[in-house]
Amino acid sequence: MTENNKAKEEKMEEKKSLENKIGDEDKKKEENVVENKEKTDKKSKIEKPKKDKAVAKGSGIHVSMKQCMYICSFIKGKSIDGAISDLGDVIKMKIAVPFKGEIPHRKGMMSGRYPINGSKEFINILKGLKGNVVVNGMDIDKTRISLASATWARRPLRRAGRKAKRTNVILEAMEIKK
C-alpha cells in the first residue's frame, strides 16, 4: 500500500508542477495583454493632424452636364448650410440658378432655370460633404465650398443607341481663416 501512496503523491506533485507552469504562462500572457493595452492607449492618445479640406464626390449622377456646371458655379464660395438652403429654395422654385444662353429672364438675374432633380442630387452630395467636414475636425461655420467641378462620366447607351446623361461631381470645402 505504501507503493500506491507514493505513486499517488508523485502524480499529485506532477499535477501541481504542471499547474504552476500553466499559471506562470497565464501570468505572462496577462502581462503581455496589459502591455499591449498600454501601447494601444499610447497610440490612441496621439492626436491625428487636423485636415485642412474635406472632399465629397458624386460619380455618375443622373443629371445633365449643363445643369451640374451651373449649379456648381451657383454654390461655389458659399457655406455648406447656405448652399443646401439655397438649393432647397430652387426646388421650391423661389430662387433660380443663373444659366447662360437663350433662356428666359428670371427675377433678379438675366436668365435662369430651376433644375429640381439636379438640386436634389447636389443636396445629397452636400450632406456627405458636411459629414466629411465634421469627421475631419473642421469648424462647420468657417468652411466654404472652395471647389465645385462637374465633368463628363461614362455615358451608357439607352434604347435606340441614345446616350444617357451622366456627370461626375467633385465638391471640396476648406476652412476660411479670418
C-alpha positions as CSV (number, residue, x, y, z in Angstrom):
1,M,0.0,0.0,0.0
2,T,2.9,2.3,0.6
3,E,3.8,2.0,-3.1
4,N,0.3,3.1,-4.1
5,N,0.5,6.1,-1.8
6,K,3.9,7.0,-3.2
7,A,2.6,6.7,-6.8
8,K,-0.4,8.9,-5.9
9,E,1.9,11.5,-4.3
10,E,4.1,11.6,-7.4
11,K,1.1,12.1,-9.6
12,M,-0.1,14.9,-7.3
13,E,3.3,16.6,-7.5
14,E,3.4,16.4,-11.3
15,K,-0.1,17.9,-11.5
16,K,1.0,20.8,-9.2
17,S,4.1,21.4,-11.2
18,L,2.1,21.5,-14.4
19,E,-0.4,23.8,-12.8
20,N,2.4,26.1,-11.7
21,K,3.9,26.1,-15.2
22,I,0.5,26.8,-16.8
23,G,-0.2,29.5,-14.1
24,D,3.2,31.2,-15.0
25,E,2.3,31.1,-18.7
26,D,-1.1,32.7,-17.9
27,K,0.5,35.4,-15.9
28,K,2.9,36.1,-18.7
29,K,0.0,36.3,-21.2
30,E,-1.8,38.7,-18.9
31,E,1.2,40.9,-18.6
32,N,1.6,40.9,-22.4
33,V,-2.1,41.9,-22.7
34,V,-1.6,44.7,-20.2
35,E,1.5,45.9,-22.1
36,N,-0.4,45.7,-25.4
37,K,-3.3,47.8,-23.9
38,E,-0.7,50.4,-22.8
39,K,0.7,50.5,-26.3
40,T,-2.7,51.0,-27.9
41,D,-3.5,53.6,-25.3
42,K,-0.4,55.5,-26.3
43,K,-1.5,55.2,-30.0
44,S,-5.0,56.5,-29.2
45,K,-3.5,59.4,-27.2
46,I,-1.6,60.5,-30.3
47,E,-3.8,63.1,-32.0
48,K,-4.3,63.0,-35.7
49,P,-3.3,66.1,-37.5
50,K,-6.2,68.3,-38.4
51,K,-7.1,68.1,-42.1
52,D,-7.5,71.4,-44.0
53,K,-10.0,70.3,-46.6
54,A,-12.9,67.9,-47.0
55,V,-14.0,66.3,-50.3
56,A,-17.2,64.7,-51.5
57,K,-17.7,63.1,-54.9
58,G,-20.7,62.1,-56.8
59,S,-19.9,59.8,-59.6
60,G,-22.3,59.0,-62.5
61,I,-25.2,61.1,-61.2
62,H,-28.2,61.2,-63.5
63,V,-28.1,65.0,-64.2
64,S,-27.1,66.8,-67.4
65,M,-23.6,68.2,-67.5
66,K,-25.0,71.7,-68.3
67,Q,-27.2,71.8,-65.1
68,C,-24.3,70.5,-62.9
69,M,-22.0,73.1,-64.3
70,Y,-24.3,76.0,-63.5
71,I,-25.3,74.6,-60.1
72,C,-21.5,74.3,-59.3
73,S,-21.0,77.9,-60.1
74,F,-24.1,78.8,-58.1
75,I,-22.9,77.1,-54.9
76,K,-19.2,77.8,-55.1
77,G,-17.9,80.2,-52.3
78,K,-21.0,79.6,-50.1
79,S,-21.1,77.8,-46.8
80,I,-22.4,74.3,-46.9
81,D,-25.6,75.0,-44.9
82,G,-26.2,78.1,-47.1
83,A,-25.8,76.1,-50.3
84,I,-28.2,73.4,-49.0
85,S,-30.9,76.0,-48.1
86,D,-30.4,77.8,-51.5
87,L,-30.9,74.6,-53.4
88,G,-33.9,73.8,-51.3
89,D,-35.3,77.2,-52.4
90,V,-34.5,76.2,-56.0
91,I,-36.6,73.0,-55.5
92,K,-39.5,75.2,-54.2
93,M,-39.0,77.5,-57.3
94,K,-38.2,80.5,-55.2
95,I,-34.7,81.1,-56.4
96,A,-33.4,80.5,-59.9
97,V,-30.0,79.2,-60.8
98,P,-28.3,81.5,-63.3
99,F,-27.9,79.9,-66.7
100,K,-26.4,81.3,-69.9
101,G,-27.8,81.2,-73.4
102,E,-31.2,81.8,-74.8
103,I,-33.1,81.2,-71.6
104,P,-36.0,83.4,-70.3
105,H,-35.3,86.2,-67.8
106,R,-35.9,85.5,-64.1
107,K,-36.4,87.7,-61.1
108,G,-33.1,89.3,-60.0
109,M,-31.0,88.0,-63.0
110,M,-30.7,87.9,-66.7
111,S,-31.6,84.3,-67.3
112,G,-32.1,81.3,-65.1
113,R,-33.7,77.9,-64.6
114,Y,-35.0,75.7,-61.8
115,P,-33.0,72.4,-62.1
116,I,-35.1,70.4,-59.5
117,N,-33.6,67.0,-60.0
118,G,-30.1,68.3,-60.1
119,S,-30.7,70.3,-56.9
120,K,-31.9,67.1,-55.1
121,E,-28.7,65.2,-56.2
122,F,-26.5,68.1,-55.1
123,I,-28.2,68.3,-51.7
124,N,-27.3,64.6,-51.1
125,I,-23.6,65.3,-52.0
126,L,-23.5,68.4,-49.9
127,K,-24.8,66.4,-46.9
128,G,-21.9,64.0,-47.4
129,L,-19.5,66.9,-47.6
130,K,-20.9,68.3,-44.3
131,G,-20.3,64.9,-42.7
132,N,-16.7,64.8,-44.0
133,V,-16.1,68.3,-42.6
134,V,-17.2,67.2,-39.2
135,V,-15.1,64.0,-39.3
136,N,-12.0,65.9,-40.4
137,G,-12.4,68.1,-37.3
138,M,-13.0,71.4,-39.1
139,D,-15.3,74.2,-37.9
140,I,-18.6,73.9,-39.9
141,D,-19.2,77.7,-39.6
142,K,-15.9,78.7,-41.1
143,T,-15.9,76.3,-44.0
144,R,-16.7,77.4,-47.5
145,I,-17.1,75.4,-50.8
146,S,-13.8,76.1,-52.5
147,L,-14.0,73.7,-55.4
148,A,-17.1,72.7,-57.3
149,S,-16.4,70.8,-60.5
150,A,-18.6,68.9,-63.0
151,T,-17.1,66.6,-65.6
152,W,-18.4,64.0,-68.1
153,A,-18.9,60.5,-66.7
154,R,-19.4,57.2,-68.7
155,R,-22.5,57.6,-70.8
156,P,-24.2,54.2,-71.3
157,L,-26.3,53.6,-74.3
158,R,-30.1,53.7,-73.9
159,R,-32.7,52.4,-76.3
160,A,-32.1,53.0,-80.0
161,G,-28.4,54.0,-79.3
162,R,-29.1,57.2,-77.5
163,K,-26.6,58.2,-74.8
164,A,-27.8,58.6,-71.3
165,K,-26.7,61.7,-69.3
166,R,-24.2,61.1,-66.5
167,T,-22.0,63.5,-64.7
168,N,-19.2,63.3,-62.1
169,V,-19.2,66.0,-59.5
170,I,-16.4,66.9,-57.0
171,L,-17.1,69.3,-54.1
172,E,-14.3,70.4,-51.8
173,A,-14.6,72.6,-48.7
174,M,-11.9,74.5,-47.0
175,E,-11.8,76.3,-43.7
176,I,-11.6,80.1,-44.2
177,K,-9.1,81.9,-41.9
178,K,-10.2,85.3,-40.8
